[in-house]
Amino acid sequence: MQTTLSGLWLPLITPFLDGELDEASLRRMVRLYAAEPIDGLILAATTGEGLTLDRDETERLVRTTVDELARVGRTMPIFLGLSGSDTRAGARALTRTAAWPIDGYLIACPYYSRPSQEGLLAHFSALAGATDRPILIYNIPYRTGVNLGNETMLRLAALDNIIGVKDCCADAAQSFDLLAAKPASFAVLTGEDALFYTALTQGAEGGILASAHIRPDAFAAVRARLLAGDWVGALTAWRALAWLPRLLFTEPNPAPIKYWLWRAGVIASPEVRLPMVGVSAPLAERIARAVEQSAALQPQVHA
């Protein structure tokens, strides 16, 4: 399946209640975001606390999401987050999920082992050969300890089913150079919420933004204005929105987002799984105040 990546993608949180996957809240979220200008969903990635989910929970997460989208008649691509440092285990995960109703994978660079660029090339080439589905590379060296360089990225971009990157390299020059050198068929989606506007102005196709849980229409509007050539309007819209990613990333993601969604009545509990912990009392107060003072920013739950 060929999938073109662009626009606003949401790395969906995974709601928990009393330690278990909260399917009722999950369905409520899917109904909510199905009515918003979101172009795709990422499940069980970092924001979705994928490393804390067992295999059964991950499959239930996928199938419940797909089922609820079908119920409301919304079609959008769904990518599954995968990570790990064992290439063979990654290939087995691709085989194990081959029959799942997903459209592609978001695969992070192998963490901790810090392979060379040739090792990264071999790793992703092997995974690309283990599936016919599209693969989006997740380059986030401040989490994995290894940076996938542009030369290696462009070699991987030549493979048929490696179709883009979620760019969190934290190097402005590297991101700029990749956008200038990449082929048109290879998408760059920023994963840095606070840099969404900057990435778009430099040619990124879109973003995978955790902050868009709160105001997806506003994030989508920034891109829409830029595409329409309304640069002044886009900058004005971004200036009105830029405070939100700063607030939501004051403490480790996804605890602040979950707290906001809980206060807004979207999910039944703000709980996260260890080693993540809930927001601090001072941040909880700030978020509660923002929810109360910014009614327009509260997701509206659809029945």
Residue, then its C-alpha position, 0 to 999 in steps of 0.5 A: m500500500q502506498t501512503t502519502l504522508s502530509g498534514l496533521w497527524l495525531p500520536l494518540i494517547t492510550p487511556f488507562l483506568d485502574g491500570e487497564l486499557d480504557e476502551a470506553s475513553l478510547r472510543r470517545m477520543v476516536r469519535l472526537y478526533a474523527a470530526e477534526p481536521i486530522d490526516g492520520l493517527i499514530l498508535a502505541a508510540t511514545t505519546g501512546e506509552g507504547l513501551t508499557l503496552d503488552r501485545d494483547e493491549t496493543e492489538r486491542l488498541v488498534r482494533t478498537t480504534v479501527d472499529e470506532l472509526a468505521r462506526v462513525g464513517r471516517t477513513m484515515p490512515i493508522f500507523l503503529g509505533l514500533s521500537g527496539s534495538d534487536t533487528r530480528a525482533g523488529a522483523r518478527a513484530l512486523t510479521r506478527t502484526a501483518a494481519w492487523p488493520i493498520d496502514g504502516y509503521l512508525i519505527a524509531c532508531p534502535y536505542y542504547s546500542r548506538p549503531s554506526q550509520e552503516g548499522l542504521l542503514a542495514h537495520f532499516s533496510a532489513l525491516a523494510g524488507a520484512t514488510d510491504r507496508p510503508i515505514l516512517i522513520y522516527n529520528i529522535p537522538y535525544r531519546t535513542g542516543v543515535n542520530l540518523g544522518n542525512e546521507t543515510m536518510l537519503r539512502l533509505a529514502a530510495l527504498d520503496n516503502i520507506i516513505g518519510v521521517k518523523d523529524c526530531c533530530a534537534d539540529a536545525a541545520q540538519s533538518f533544513d538540509l534534509l528538506a532541501a535535499k530530499p526527493a519529493s516522494f519522501a515526506v518530512l513531518t516534524g515531531e517537535d510541536a514548538l517548531f511546527y510553524t518553522a518546519l512548515t515554512q521550510g518545506a516540511e509536509g506536516g507534523i506529528l504533534a502531541s499538542a494537537h490533542i487539544r486544538p487540532d483545528a488551530f494547528a491544521a489552520v496554520r498549515a492551511r493558511l501557509l498552503a493558501g499563501d497567507w503567510v501573515g495570517a499563518l504567523t498570526a495564528w501560530r503566535a496565538l497558539a505557540w503557548l500551548p506546546r510550551l505548557l503541555f511539554t513543561e513536564p514529560n509527555p503525555a502526562p500533561i495532555k492526559y491531565w488536560l483531556w481528563r479535566a475536559g471530560v474526554i477521558a475518565s482518568p489522567e493516569v499514566r504507567l510507570p516509569m511515567v508519573g502524573v503531573s505535579a500539583p503546580l502544573a495541574e493548577r496551571i492546566a486546570r486554569a487554562v482549561e477553565q479560561s480557554a473554553a474554546l480550546q477544550p475538545q468537545v465530546h461527541a456523542 
